[in-house]
Amino acid sequence: MTYEAMLDVLSTGQENVPNYRCGRQKNQLAMLEEMDSELFDHMSNVLSIYKIPQINYSVINQVAKQNHHFPFSYRMTPNQEPPYSAIVQLLLQFHWTWIGLLSQDNEKGEKFKRRLEVLALKNGICIVLSGTVPEANMQTSAGDTLMQEKRKMFRSLIESQIKIIVCQLDVQASGMLAAIIQIIDRTNTTLVGRVWIATTLTALSVSIFDLWVDLQNRHALFSFLIQTKRRTQYYDFTSYASMVVLYGKEAFQCSYSSPLLSKKVWKKCREKENWEFPPHDVIARILSQDSSSISQIIQIVAWVLNAASSSQQSKRRMQVGYHQPPQIVQPWQLHKFLRNFQHHNISRDGISFDENGVPVSDFDIMHWTSVWNKSDAGVKIGSMVPYSRCTESCSPGYAMLVRKGAPVCCYNCSLCMEGTFSGQEDAAHCEKCPDDQYSNKKRDQCIPKSISFLSYEESLGFILAFFAIALSLTTAFILGIFIKYRDTPIVKANNRELTYVLLVSLLFSFLTSFLFIGRPMKMTCLLRQTIFSIVFSVAVSSLLAKTVMVVVAFLATKPGSRMRKWLGKGLAHLIVLSCSGIQVGICMAWLGIFPSFPDSDFHSQPEDILLQCNEGSVAMFYTALGYMGFLGAICFLAAFLARNLPGTFNEAKLITFSMLVFCSVWISFVPTYLSTKGKYMVAVQIFSILASSLGLLGCIFVPKCYIITLRPDINTKEH
């Protein structure tokens, strides 16, 4: 039928005879049409033979790559089919993830269905049911099982409980769908309403829906409408159609009673043509309802024709002068002007071209409430949004956990793990908090971590500092006593010089605790472990020297013993210097190769940033600690073997007991130190320093101070 109509246009006689003109001198210059893709192809095949411009202003035309396949066709309006991503974004905006899909029963509909299904799946949207809109004249027979299945699927989709249905509709499909919705609404009053999301709707389609479907109370209709600066506020198909009829009757006295499929449907109109236009108010009313911008297209053709005629006349004047009659403009001469004008006209309306030369533009989302006698047919989306999901939304603080074997939109909600959060609903995964922040209990935001270190302001640091000061003063007091009573037998009998060295080293041991309290600094980190190791090594070395001197003194009392030559200060000084020197060498190597430095630990405690000293090398730390333990073990063994020597030299018993306390403290220190973090690790080491030093001070010097101060009567050579 399309080819026949085209031949009817191109032929001038009573019969359709291509390439012949019978009696009429008028020239067919351009063809304005509003056809869909299939009819567009048929028309282009005919018009391209004569190079007649084909100007399309359809709102649903799917023509692509027009410049390659149809060089004589022009699109004056953008393609109003929205991109698939726009449909998906609309669904995601209202959390509609449980939807149905209706498409046209043709290749175009199948393409739409495939592409939208893929994109929907990627975005977590489930298309529960999909079907095609059957054609109005479709006849089904018992043997046509495929067609029966399509109709059955279509009916089940309409009658299902799915609240959101995405539709791809043309005018014919809109009429079929609206009619079926009306029938179902009448027969099944308990069926819930729907939200119908149409890709593109013409003014006629909107009017059909409004006429047959309850868009006010039961159903909602959405569609995408291209953005333009010259849009009318609403579509009124009835007034538009009546104005066209009135225009034809008044302008050309046409009768529309003639059969529409006759070869010369406009014959009677042509016989009664006159060029008197209707009144201006009638034209204004027609143009105000011109949703497809037909008036603008007519203006474009007029301007292009004028430009082509002017150009032709200018060239002819230059060649033969001003007295020759003008030549008739041919259709092929309009293409140059149409190509230039197409880009200029469309760009003024905020529309651009893609790589194929097809006009493209942005879209508005329209909610159609009512068309008849309403001035607000297309309005913004209201606040009452229907619920259409497989599961409840995951609140902030939770992430979606896909159920095994279930659709992608059916999932469970899993609370974010510690240190992670999700700040939005239906988060695909939980995000990790920055290192200096932690997640709150709800896991919906991150909170800055607090700075943690052992300070003097908190109770633990204050108590440790208090005991360190108290024990330091006690040690200094005992040292003063021993200096005051340095000439008494009990002080002389136990090697005064080693006693002074031991007391001074214990005093420094207590004072080293202050290097561990407070905010870690570069200098304190460098000094605290090395000074502690060296001072403790000096103290243990002094005890070892005392024990060795006790043994040597006992052996020297035997007749003919060669040990007498070792009696004196030389051996004691050698033991202290050599044993302490090894520890000094270890610490110097530690500082030179792997120096300690201030560091921040973001991960050990979830809510705190631990400021601590990084020891540089764990191996060097345990090497220094192990050497100190080695000295303590040798000292304990030597004192234990010398514990039964005569009473005059009974300091060995005190050393044995003191080293037992010392070794017990540091053996328990290692597992406790490894099991704690942050300021509590520092507190464990300070406690070990104070406890072991106190053990040495109490076990060795308290009994002697008791004798010196309270029992001077036994502080004699006889005892």
C-alpha positions in Angstrom: 0.0 0.0 0.0 2.9 2.3 0.7 4.4 1.9 -2.7 1.0 2.5 -4.3 0.5 5.7 -2.3 4.0 6.9 -3.4 3.2 6.2 -7.1 0.0 8.1 -6.6 1.9 11.1 -5.4 4.5 10.9 -8.2 2.0 10.3 -11.1 -0.1 13.1 -12.5 -2.7 11.3 -14.5 -5.8 9.4 -13.6 -3.8 6.2 -13.4 -0.4 5.6 -11.7 2.1 5.5 -14.5 5.6 6.1 -13.2 7.9 8.6 -15.0 5.0 10.3 -16.9 3.4 13.6 -16.5 -0.1 14.1 -17.9 -1.4 17.6 -18.1 0.0 18.9 -14.7 3.0 21.2 -14.7 3.5 21.3 -11.0 6.7 19.8 -9.7 7.0 17.4 -6.6 9.9 19.0 -4.7 9.8 17.4 -1.2 8.0 14.8 0.8 7.0 15.5 4.5 6.2 12.3 6.4 5.8 10.9 9.9 6.3 7.2 9.3 7.9 4.5 11.4 11.0 2.6 10.4 9.5 0.0 8.0 7.3 2.5 6.1 10.3 4.9 6.1 12.4 2.4 4.2 9.7 1.8 1.6 9.2 5.5 1.0 12.9 6.1 0.7 13.3 3.3 -1.9 10.9 5.2 -4.2 11.9 8.8 -3.5 15.6 8.1 -3.8 15.1 7.2 -7.5 14.0 10.8 -8.2 16.3 12.3 -5.5 13.3 13.9 -3.9 14.1 15.1 -0.4 12.3 13.0 2.3 11.8 15.1 5.5 10.9 13.1 8.5 9.4 14.6 11.7 8.3 11.4 13.4 8.7 11.1 17.2 9.2 7.4 17.2 11.3 6.9 14.1 14.2 4.5 14.6 16.2 5.5 11.6 19.9 5.3 12.2 22.9 6.1 10.0 20.6 8.0 7.7 23.3 9.7 5.8 24.8 6.3 4.7 21.7 4.3 3.8 19.3 7.1 2.9 21.3 10.1 1.6 18.2 12.0 0.5 16.3 11.7 3.8 16.5 14.3 6.6 15.5 14.1 10.3 14.2 17.4 11.6 13.4 16.1 15.1 15.6 14.0 17.3 14.9 10.3 18.0 12.5 10.3 20.9 13.2 6.7 22.0 15.2 7.2 25.2 18.4 5.4 25.8 18.1 2.2 27.8 20.2 3.6 30.6 17.6 6.3 31.1 14.9 3.7 31.7 17.2 1.8 34.1 18.0 5.0 36.0 14.3 5.8 36.4 13.7 2.4 37.9 16.7 2.6 40.2 15.6 6.1 41.3 12.4 4.7 42.8 13.9 1.3 43.8 11.7 -0.5 41.3 13.7 -3.8 40.8 10.8 -6.2 40.4 9.2 -5.4 37.0 7.5 -6.7 33.9 8.4 -5.9 30.3 6.1 -5.4 27.3 7.5 -5.0 23.8 6.2 -4.9 20.2 5.8 -8.2 18.4 8.5 -7.5 15.8 12.2 -7.2 15.3 12.3 -3.8 16.9 10.6 -5.1 20.0 12.9 -8.1 20.2 15.9 -5.9 20.1 14.5 -3.6 22.7 13.8 -6.6 25.0 17.3 -8.1 24.6 19.2 -4.9 25.3 17.0 -3.8 28.2 17.2 -7.3 29.9 21.0 -7.2 29.7 21.3 -3.7 31.2 18.7 -4.4 33.8 20.5 -7.5 35.0 23.8 -5.6 35.4 22.0 -3.1 37.6 20.2 -5.6 39.8 16.8 -5.3 38.3 14.7 -8.4 37.8 12.4 -8.7 34.8 10.0 -11.2 36.3 7.7 -11.6 33.2 8.1 -10.3 29.7 5.6 -10.4 26.8 4.7 -8.9 23.5 1.7 -6.7 22.7 -0.4 -8.7 20.1 -1.5 -7.0 16.9 -5.1 -5.9 16.7 -6.0 -8.0 13.7 -4.1 -11.1 14.9 -6.2 -14.3 14.3 -5.2 -17.3 16.3 -6.1 -20.9 15.5 -5.8 -24.0 17.5 -2.7 -25.1 15.7 -0.9 -21.8 16.1 0.6 -22.7 19.5 3.3 -20.0 19.3 0.8 -17.2 18.9 -1.4 -18.7 21.6 1.6 -18.7 24.0 2.3 -15.1 23.2 -1.3 -14.1 24.0 -1.3 -16.2 27.1 2.0 -14.6 28.3 0.6 -11.1 27.5 -2.6 -11.8 29.5 -0.7 -13.3 32.5 1.6 -10.2 32.6 -1.4 -7.8 32.6 -3.2 -9.8 35.3 -0.1 -10.5 37.5 0.7 -8.7 40.7 3.7 -6.9 39.2 3.2 -3.2 39.8 5.8 -1.8 37.5 5.7 -2.6 33.7 8.0 -1.1 31.2 6.4 -0.8 27.7 7.6 -0.2 24.2 4.5 1.1 22.4 3.5 2.6 19.1 0.0 4.0 18.4 -1.4 0.6 17.5 0.1 -1.2 20.5 -1.1 1.6 22.8 -4.6 1.1 21.6 -4.5 -2.6 22.1 -2.9 -2.4 25.6 -5.3 0.4 26.8 -8.3 -1.7 25.6 -7.2 -4.8 27.4 -6.5 -2.9 30.6 -10.0 -1.4 30.5 -11.5 -4.9 30.1 -9.5 -6.4 32.9 -10.3 -3.4 35.2 -14.0 -3.9 34.7 -14.0 -7.7 35.2 -11.5 -7.8 38.0 -12.0 -5.0 40.5 -9.6 -6.4 43.1 -6.6 -6.2 40.8 -4.1 -3.7 41.9 -3.2 -0.7 39.8 0.0 -0.4 37.7 2.7 2.0 36.9 3.2 1.9 33.1 6.5 3.2 31.9 6.4 3.8 28.2 9.5 4.6 26.2 7.8 7.1 23.9 4.2 8.1 23.5 2.7 10.3 20.8 -0.1 12.7 21.5 -2.6 10.2 20.1 -1.2 7.4 22.4 -1.6 9.5 25.5 -5.1 10.4 24.5 -6.0 6.8 24.0 -4.7 5.9 27.5 -6.5 8.7 29.1 -9.7 7.8 27.3 -9.7 4.1 28.3 -7.5 3.8 31.4 -8.1 5.4 34.8 -5.0 7.5 35.1 -6.3 9.5 38.0 -6.9 6.9 40.7 -5.8 3.4 39.7 -3.0 3.6 37.1 0.0 5.8 36.6 1.5 6.5 33.1 5.1 7.7 32.6 6.9 8.4 29.4 10.0 10.1 28.1 9.7 13.3 26.3 12.4 15.1 24.5 13.5 18.4 26.0 12.8 21.4 23.7 12.5 25.2 24.1 9.3 25.3 22.1 7.1 22.6 23.7 3.4 23.2 24.3 2.1 22.7 27.8 -0.1 19.8 27.0 -1.4 17.6 24.2 -5.0 17.7 23.1 -5.5 15.2 20.3 -9.2 15.9 20.0 -8.9 19.6 19.4 -5.9 19.0 17.2 -7.8 16.5 15.0 -10.9 18.7 14.8 -8.8 21.7 13.8 -7.2 19.7 11.0 -10.7 18.7 9.7 -12.0 22.2 10.0 -8.9 23.6 8.2 -9.4 21.2 5.3 -13.1 21.9 5.0 -12.8 25.6 5.2 -9.7 26.0 3.1 -10.3 23.5 0.4 -13.9 22.5 0.8 -12.7 18.9 1.1 -15.0 15.9 1.8 -13.6 13.1 3.9 -16.4 10.8 3.0 -14.3 9.4 0.1 -12.8 5.9 0.7 -9.4 6.4 2.3 -7.8 3.7 0.1 -8.8 5.2 -3.3 -5.9 6.0 -5.6 -7.0 9.7 -5.7 -8.1 10.4 -2.2 -7.5 14.2 -2.6 -9.1 14.4 -6.0 -12.2 16.3 -4.8 -10.1 18.6 -2.7 -7.8 19.4 -5.6 -10.8 20.3 -7.8 -12.0 22.8 -5.3 -8.6 24.2 -4.3 -8.4 27.8 -3.2 -5.6 29.6 -1.5 -7.6 31.5 1.0 -6.3 30.7 4.5 -8.7 30.3 7.5 -8.8 33.1 10.1 -5.7 33.8 12.2 -7.3 32.5 15.4 -7.9 29.1 13.8 -4.3 28.9 12.6 -3.1 29.9 16.1 -5.1 27.2 17.7 -3.8 24.6 15.3 -0.2 25.7 15.8 -0.5 25.7 19.6 -1.4 22.0 19.4 1.4 21.2 17.0 3.3 18.7 19.1 5.3 17.4 16.2 6.4 20.8 15.0 4.7 20.3 11.6 4.4 24.1 11.2 8.1 24.5 11.6 8.9 21.8 9.1 6.6 23.6 6.5 8.5 26.8 7.3 11.8 25.0 6.8 10.7 23.8 3.4 9.6 27.2 2.4 12.8 28.8 3.4 14.9 26.2 1.7 12.8 26.5 -1.5 13.3 30.3 -1.4 17.1 29.9 -0.8 17.4 27.5 -3.7 15.3 29.7 -6.0 17.3 32.8 -5.1 20.6 31.0 -5.7 19.5 29.7 -9.0 18.3 33.1 -10.1 21.6 34.7 -9.1 23.6 32.2 -11.1 21.4 32.6 -14.2 21.7 36.4 -14.0 25.4 36.1 -14.0 25.3 33.9 -17.1 22.6 35.3 -19.4 21.4 38.5 -17.8 18.2 39.8 -16.2 15.7 39.2 -19.1 15.5 35.4 -19.1 12.6 33.7 -17.4 13.4 31.8 -14.2 14.0 28.1 -14.4 11.9 25.6 -12.4 13.7 24.4 -9.2 14.4 20.7 -9.3 14.2 18.4 -6.2 17.9 17.4 -6.3 18.8 21.1 -6.0 17.3 21.4 -2.5 19.7 18.9 -0.8 22.6 21.4 -0.4 20.4 23.8 1.4 18.6 21.2 3.4 21.8 19.8 4.8 23.0 23.2 6.0 19.6 24.2 7.3 19.1 21.0 9.2 22.1 21.5 11.4 21.4 25.2 11.9 17.7 24.8 12.8 18.1 21.9 15.2 21.1 23.4 17.1 19.0 26.4 18.0 16.7 24.1 20.1 19.4 22.6 22.3 19.8 19.5 20.1 23.0 18.0 18.8 24.0 15.3 16.4 25.7 11.9 17.0 28.4 10.4 14.9 25.8 9.1 12.4 24.3 12.6 11.9 21.1 11.7 13.8 19.7 14.4 16.0 19.9 13.6 19.7 18.8 15.5 22.8 18.1 15.1 26.5 14.8 13.8 27.8 12.2 14.8 30.4 10.2 12.2 32.3 6.5 12.9 32.1 3.8 11.7 34.4 0.5 11.7 32.5 -2.5 12.3 34.8 -5.2 13.4 32.5 -5.5 15.0 29.1 -9.2 15.8 28.6 -9.9 19.4 29.5 -6.8 19.6 31.7 -4.0 22.1 31.4 -1.6 20.0 33.5 -1.6 16.7 31.7 2.2 16.2 32.0 3.3 16.9 35.6 6.1 16.0 37.9 6.2 12.7 39.6 4.3 12.8 42.9 5.4 11.8 46.4 3.4 8.5 46.6 5.8 6.0 45.1 4.6 2.3 44.8 6.7 -0.5 46.2 8.0 -3.0 43.8 10.9 -5.1 45.1 11.6 -8.7 45.8 13.1 -7.9 49.2 13.2 -5.0 51.6 15.9 -2.5 51.0 19.2 -3.0 52.9 19.6 -0.1 55.3 22.8 1.9 55.5 25.3 -0.2 57.4 24.3 -3.3 55.5 25.4 -4.8 52.2 23.5 -6.9 49.8 24.3 -10.7 49.9 22.9 -12.5 46.9 20.9 -15.6 47.7 22.2 -18.8 46.1 20.0 -19.8 43.2 17.8 -16.6 43.5 17.4 -13.7 41.0 19.9 -10.9 41.3 17.3 -8.6 42.9 16.5 -11.1 45.6 19.1 -10.9 48.3 19.8 -10.9 52.1 21.2 -8.0 54.0 24.6 -8.6 55.8 25.9 -6.2 58.5 29.2 -4.6 57.5 32.3 -6.0 59.2 34.2 -3.9 61.7 36.2 -1.2 60.0 33.9 -1.0 57.0 30.7 0.9 56.4 27.9 1.6 53.8 26.3 5.0 53.7 23.5 4.2 51.3 20.6 1.8 50.9 21.2 -1.4 49.0 25.0 -1.0 48.9 26.6 -3.6 46.7 29.5 -3.9 49.2 30.8 -2.3 52.3 33.6 0.2 51.9 36.7 0.3 54.1 37.1 3.2 56.5 40.2 5.3 56.2 43.1 4.2 58.4 42.5 7.1 60.8 38.8 6.3 61.2 36.6 3.4 62.4 33.0 2.4 61.8 30.3 3.1 64.3 28.0 0.4 65.8 25.5 0.9 63.0 28.2 0.6 60.4 26.7 3.5 58.5 29.6 6.0 58.9 33.2 6.3 59.9 34.3 8.1 63.1 37.8 9.6 63.7 39.9 7.4 65.9 41.3 8.8 69.2 45.0 9.1 69.8 46.3 6.6 72.4 49.6 6.5 74.3 50.6 6.1 77.9 50.4 9.6 79.3 50.9 11.1 82.8 47.3 12.4 82.7 45.7 8.9 82.8 45.6 6.9 86.0 47.8 4.0 84.7 50.6 6.4 83.7 50.3 8.4 86.9 50.5 5.3 89.1 53.5 3.9 87.3 55.2 7.3 87.5 54.5 7.6 91.2 56.0 4.2 91.9 59.0 5.0 89.8 59.6 8.2 91.8 59.0 6.5 95.1 61.4 3.6 94.4 64.0 6.0 93.0 63.9 8.0 96.3 64.1 4.7 98.2 67.1 3.6 96.3 68.8 7.0 96.8 68.0 6.8 100.5 69.6 3.3 100.8 72.6 4.5 98.8 73.0 7.4 101.3 72.8 4.9 104.2 75.5 2.7 102.7 77.7 5.8 102.0 77.2 7.0 105.6 78.0 3.6 107.1 80.7 2.7 104.6 83.2 1.8 107.3 81.0 -0.7 109.1 81.8 -4.4 108.8 78.6 -5.4 106.9 79.3 -2.8 104.2 83.0 -3.7 103.9 82.3 -7.4 103.9 80.2 -7.2 100.7 82.5 -5.2 98.5 81.6 -1.6 98.9 82.4 -0.6 95.3 80.2 -3.2 93.8 77.5 -2.3 96.2 77.7 1.3 95.1 77.6 0.3 91.4 74.6 -1.9 92.0 72.7 0.8 93.9 73.4 3.4 91.2 72.4 1.0 88.4 69.1 0.2 90.3 68.5 3.9 90.7 68.9 4.5 86.9 66.7 1.4 86.3 63.8 3.1 88.2 64.4 6.4 86.4 64.4 4.8 82.9 60.7 4.2 83.4 60.1 7.8 82.6 61.4 7.3 79.1 58.5 5.0 78.4 55.7 7.4 79.7 54.5 10.2 77.6 54.0 10.9 73.8 56.7 9.0 71.9 59.4 11.3 70.6 62.4 10.6 68.4 64.9 11.0 71.2 63.0 9.0 73.8 62.5 6.2 71.2 66.2 6.1 70.5 67.2 6.0 74.2 64.7 4.1 76.2 65.4 0.5 75.2 69.2 0.9 74.9 69.6 2.7 78.3 67.3 0.2 80.0 69.3 -2.7 78.5 72.7 -1.3 79.5 71.7 -0.2 83.0 70.1 -3.6 83.8 73.2 -5.4 82.4 75.4 -3.3 84.7 73.2 -4.3 87.7 73.2 -8.0 86.8 76.9 -7.9 86.1 77.5 -6.4 89.5 75.6 -9.2 91.2 77.5 -11.7 89.1 80.7 -10.1 90.2 79.6 -10.2 93.9 78.7 -13.9 93.6 82.1 -14.7 91.9 84.0 -12.8 94.6 82.2 -14.7 97.3 83.2 -18.0 95.7 86.8 -16.8 95.1 87.1 -15.6 98.7 85.9 -18.9 100.0 88.3 -20.8 97.9 91.2 -18.5 98.8 90.9 -19.5 102.5 92.0 -23.0 101.7 95.7 -23.6 102.4 97.9 -23.4 99.2 95.1 -22.1 97.1 96.0 -20.2 93.9 92.8 -18.2 94.1 94.3 -15.6 96.4 95.8 -13.8 93.5 92.3 -13.1 92.2 91.2 -11.5 95.4 90.9 -7.7 95.1 89.1 -5.2 93.0 90.6 -6.1 89.6 88.5 -9.3 89.1 85.3 -7.6 90.1 85.9 -4.6 87.8 86.8 -6.9 84.9 83.6 -8.9 85.3 81.4 -5.8 85.4 83.1 -4.1 82.5 83.3 -7.1 80.2 79.7 -8.3 80.8 78.3 -4.8 80.4 80.6 -4.0 77.4 79.0 -6.8 75.4 75.5 -5.4 76.0 76.8 -1.9 75.1 78.1 -3.3 71.8 74.8 -4.9 71.0 72.9 -1.7 71.7 75.3 0.4 69.6 74.9 -2.0 66.7 71.1 -1.8 67.2 71.2 2.0 67.1 73.5 2.1 64.1 71.7 -0.3 61.9 68.0 -0.4 63.1 67.4 2.7 65.2 64.0 3.0 66.9 61.6 5.7 65.7 58.1 7.0 66.5 55.4 5.2 64.7 51.6 5.0 64.5 49.6 1.8 64.6 46.2 2.1 62.9 45.1 -1.5 63.0 45.8 -3.1 66.4 42.9 -1.5 68.1 39.8 -0.6 66.0 38.9 2.7 67.8 42.4 4.1 68.5 45.5 5.2 66.8 48.4 3.8 68.9 51.4 6.1 69.1 54.4 4.0 69.9 58.0 3.5 69.3 58.9 1.1 66.5 61.9 -0.8 67.8 63.4 -0.9 64.3 64.4 -4.6 64.6 62.5 -7.1 66.7 65.5 -9.4 66.5 67.8 -6.8 68.1 65.3 -6.1 70.8 65.1 -9.8 71.8 68.8 -10.2 71.4 69.5 -7.5 74.0 66.7 -8.9 76.3 68.1 -12.4 75.8 71.6 -11.4 76.7 70.3 -9.8 79.9 68.5 -13.0 80.7 71.6 -15.0 80.0 73.5 -12.9 82.6 70.7 -13.4 85.1 70.7 -17.1 84.6 74.5 -17.4 85.1 74.3 -15.2 88.2 71.4 -17.3 89.6 73.3 -20.5 89.0 76.5 -19.3 90.6 74.7 -17.9 93.6 72.7 -21.1 94.0 75.9 -23.1 94.1 77.4 -20.8 96.7 74.4 -20.6 99.0 75.8 -23.1 101.5 79.1 -21.3 102.1 80.0 -20.3 105.7 77.7 -17.6 107.2 80.3 -14.9 107.0 79.7 -14.9 103.3 75.9 -15.5 103.4 75.2 -12.7 100.8 75.0 -15.5 98.2 71.7 -16.6 99.7 70.3 -13.1 99.2 71.6 -13.0 95.6 70.0 -16.4 94.9 66.6 -15.3 96.1 66.8 -11.9 94.3 67.8 -13.5 91.0 64.9 -15.9 91.4 62.6 -13.0 91.6 64.4 -11.2 88.7 64.2 -14.2 86.3 60.6 -15.0 87.2 59.6 -11.4 86.3 61.3 -11.4 83.0 60.2 -14.9 82.0 56.6 -13.9 82.5 57.3 -10.6 80.7 57.8 -12.1 77.3 54.3 -13.8 76.8 52.5 -10.9 78.5 54.4 -8.3 76.3 53.5 -10.2 73.1 49.8 -10.4 74.0 49.2 -6.7 74.6 49.2 -3.7 72.3 49.7 0.0 72.6 50.0 1.7 75.9 49.4 -1.6 77.8 52.5 -3.1 76.2 54.5 -0.1 77.5 52.9 -0.5 80.9 53.9 -4.2 81.0 57.5 -3.3 80.3 57.5 -0.5 82.9 56.0 -2.9 85.5 58.6 -5.5 84.7 61.4 -2.9 85.2 60.0 -1.7 88.5 59.2 -5.2 89.8 62.6 -6.8 88.9 64.5 -3.8 90.2 62.4 -3.8 93.4 63.2 -7.5 93.8 66.9 -6.9 93.7 66.7 -3.9 96.0 64.4 -5.6 98.5 66.1 -9.0 98.6 69.7 -7.7 98.9 69.6 -4.4 100.6 66.6 -4.4 103.0 68.1 -7.0 105.4 71.4 -5.0 105.5 69.6 -1.8 106.1 67.8 -3.4 108.9 71.0 -4.4 110.5 72.7 -1.1 109.9 69.9 1.1 111.2 68.0 -1.1 113.7 70.6 -3.7 114.9 73.9 -2.0 115.1 74.9 -4.4 117.8 75.4 -7.2 115.4 77.2 -5.0 112.8 80.6 -6.2 114.1 83.4 -8.4 112.9 82.5 -11.1 115.4 79.1 -11.6 113.7 
